[in-house]
């Protein structure tokens, strides 16, 4: 009976062995790949790699690795594609697997050492270079790279020591060489960015931090710093973009979410204000800029920007007195802002202070010499100043440059009645009154005619003989009355009558 049981067990084991052999053969056909198929994938991968079709080449190398996971060459070749695609972090596991399968595979060790060195891992890189030199002492590249690994270690220590003692300039100088040797090392770039921040150079800090978001996985700290730096520089759209990148990695990150709410609110207010300006809704725009200053009172850029834009809006609203006050404050906060000087110059023109307008435009040109708008504004202010020293029709009638037609006519009637020559007895007073009356009539004639008023506003006196065709006789009568208008045509018996427009 015992013998029968042993025979039965032997039969079961034989059947099981035979089943496993058959299963292996079937699995090779279903899940695996034949040597010929693997070779075909490798050959196609080689051709596509040579043609620069990297994604397609990678697909074939994936198939080769899956078909023969114990072939060290397939891992090595796939690593080469990853490197060609700029994916060094993806290449490292394949090189490591190739080395595990074939420890004396020196090409893989040398390639892995080069990547590790560029990543700033000088200890691990040194081990690979030493392993290559142990088996091949004359390998020149390994020898040179080993020297760089030793140099890198010394430089890293020197840079950190300088940073620790607060010598940020020296640290930056040393890190220049560190990053030259290890351009894929995020830590060195982050350290140099910190040095730039401490030295007050946020732009260079941004340049160093930006690549670290790709060099590190889940680098939320870098996205947060980039957002804060852009925010401090007034680049609110870039700030919002980076803080959103942080939240894509972890939507529950409290630090990033808190800053996101602030940037989003401020950015919305600024965009809304700019839209109002574009649509010439200047009062609504000023309200938004006031909100900006309340939302962010600590970063001077936004207060400076809001003040400058409110200054611009007040000029557009033709409120010269308030505009001059706000523009002056904006200029004090940001003395080199050419646009603020331009806007204050326009406010001075509205207020008929032409000398101050010329001064502001000249100062604005010092900061923006290429601006046609500022150059033309200066020329206009200079013309207005020249004209004002002869006759300023606004001052003659005592009205602002923003006065409407009805206000001008009202002022004209009042002054014409006041200075009518019939109101005076003595010959001297009568002659002075005649002169005043002529100036009043001329002012009314120019300022109620849109074309002449536009000429005068651009710095040209349309009644000045120097500006007339043919030596000054084209637009005036022989006595200088505007467009043949002479209030004294009937001689000394002239009786004043109001002209209703």
Secondary structure, 3 states (H helix, E strand, C coil): CHHHHHHHHHHHHHHHHHHHHHHHHHHHHHCCCCHHHHHHHHHHHHHHHHCCCHHHHHHHHHHHHHHCCCCHHHHHHHHHHHHHCCCHHHHHHHHHHHHHHCCCCHHHHHHHHHHHHHCCCHHHHHHHHHHHHHHCCCCHHHHHHHHHHHHHHHHHHHHHHHHHCCCHHHHHHHHHHHHHHCCCCHHHHHHHHHHHHHCCCHHHHHHHHHHHHHHCCCCHHHHHHHHHHHHHCCCHHHHHHHHHHHHHHCCCCHHHHHHHHHHHHHHHHHHHHHHHHHCCCHHHHHHHHHHHHHHCCCCHHHHHHHHHHHHHHHHHCCCHHHHHHHHHHHHHHCCCCHHHHHHHHHHHHHCCCHHHHHHHHHHHHHHCCCCHHHHHHHHHHHHHHHHHCCCCHHHHHCCCCCCCHHHHHHHHHHHHHHCCHHHCCCHHHHHHHHHHHHHHHHHHHHHCCHHHHHHHHCCCCCCCHHHCHHHHCCCECCCCCECCCCCCCCHHHCCCCCCCC
